[in-house]
Amino acid sequence: MKPKLLLHACCGVCSAYVPERLVPDFDVTVYYENSNLYPSEEFDKRCQAAKTMAASFGLPFIQAPYDSPAWFRSVRGLALSPERGPRCEKCISHRLAKTFEYAKEKRFDCVATTLSVSRRKNVEQINRIGCALSDIFGLEFLGRDWKKDNGETLSQTRAKNAGIYRQNYCGCVYSLVAGQQSKVQTHTDPSTADLRLTISG
């Protein structure tokens, strides 16, 4: 009997490739816990895309509740933190802790995440957090760098071929605003740019 693995999935694109690497050795269930996503419509779009890809592999799919207030509390005071910095550390910890909690409750043997398939993410940061949670919950964390062997390109290609939603920013409101500011600075004279976006945190 294969070990039961709970795979935290962040979107449909990441779910287009990683499951096939795990299915030969594990009994995989996909777990969608992404309360960082903003706005809520983005959560729904990525959830549907991830669900579509899970179905393509014949895998069970579990959608965790969307609890953005809890996520905002976990990253409070870190609005200006750069990508891959302390805010991302707290964000990943929050989502993976929820995944481990569910895995422990439902008697899974191990946990993994699709996060490392993205070039936006630091695999060392992800695996360090996963290993720390593994010690806390007493469950194995399968730390992998899914970008290797052309993983990210394969994910993007398969997602495109499947016709699912493909996002253009990391996910939280802070990454969304950072992307918009970058576009303004690229296409507009900074002295005349007028970006009326308010962030609390």
Secondary structure, 3 states (H helix, E strand, C coil): CCCEEEEECCCCCHHHCHHHHHCCCCEEEEEECCCCCCCHHHHHHHHHHHHHHHHHCCCCEEECCCCHHHHHHHCCCCCCCCCCCHHHHHHHHHHHHHHHHHHHHCCCCEEEECHHHCCCCCHHHHHHHHHHHHHHHCCEECCCCCCHHHHHHHHHHHHHHHCCCCCCCCCCHHHHHHHHHHHHHHHCCCCCCCCCCCCCC
